Amino acid sequence: MNARGVLMAAFVVLVLAGTIRDRAGEAGVRSPGVLAADLHVHPFPGDGVLTIRQLQREATRRGLDVIAIAAHNNRVALALAGWFGPFSGGPLVLESQELTTPDFHMIAVGVRTMIDWRYSVSEAVRSIHAQGGVAIAAHPVRLAWKPDDHASLSSLDGVEVAHPMAQPTGSSRREIDDFFARVRAVNPDVAPIGSTDFHAAAPLGLCRTYLLTSDWSPEGAIEAIRQGRTVAQDQFGRLVGRAEHVTEVERWRAASAPVTAVPVLDRLIALGALIVLAFSISRR
């Protein structure tokens, strides 16, 4: 076997070792009253690379209690979230859809059947509410959200104010903040939402939503959004929400034990696999 063959064999062995050692991890001791959520997660099959079960395992590692599975207008992903979510254990899985239209993107959280992509914002929200769900404006920059009328803005239950695309400064940050301000002007109780929009790269829960509720159930999570009892956190640690809600989340975070870290051996296996793969590619 030549040198490249040896490197590839070593890579396979390291990947298998990491797979065998893979574990869900254990969340730290959690104080009641708040649920940590990522409400915009793309699964496989669909628009992501991880299955629902893998997403739950990763959510546990990242200290999340709730994830919303929301593929782009994908019936299969929606059906799988409804079928596997309640029976697989781990963090709650909310059946959801990223309603993707030429004019806007919306996370329909807590729906069981597809929302028609040809609907207007108001029609989509009515359909979501009829299923007991909530409607969240997804990454509302100008390219992803065009409707700006009173009826559309006032009908929303939540707005993604924390998203990986929004840096501390820049056009995306300004557009999202301006959109949130316009929605709050006509809907003061709208929920600030933090979401990763996870497909493959950004860590799950990099941006997250704290749901102020002790009801660890899909209904409890959705009701917290509906009532605007949320705090959004972006990738830089900024918290967005009502002052009293932010204070409650800060107290909860201080009282909650940190999530168990990834074991050193697992980190070394992953690092070794990356190094071996890099050497193998460089020898082509």
DADARA-V662972 format. One line per field, one symbol per residue. ss: DSSP state (~ for helix, > for strand, _ for the rest). psi: psi as a letter, one per 20 degrees, with the letter a starting at -180 (. if undefined). Layout:
ss->???
psi->???
This chain:
ss->__~~~~~~~~~~~~~~~~~~~_____________>>>>>>>__________~~~~~~~~~~____>>>>__>__~~~~~~~~~~~~~____>>>>>>>>>___>>>>>>___________~~~~~~~~~~___>>>>_______>____~~~~~___>>>>>________~~~~~~~~~~~~~~~~____>>>>___>_________>>>>______~~~~~~~~~___>>>>_____>>__~~~~~~~~~~~~~________~~~~~~~~~~~~~~~~~~~__
psi->prhhhgghghggghggghghipqhrpqrppqripppqoknpprpqcjaiqrgghhgghhghjkqhpqoomrolohgggghghghgiiiraqqppprpnoorhhqpponpkqhqqppiiqrgggggghghhjjaqppppmmrhhiohpjrggggiiqhrpoioqhiorhrrhgggggggghghghhimhjqppppqhlpghfpppjgqrpppnqjnmqhggghhgghikmqpqpaijippprqghgggggggghhipqqqpqpqgghghgggggggggghghij.
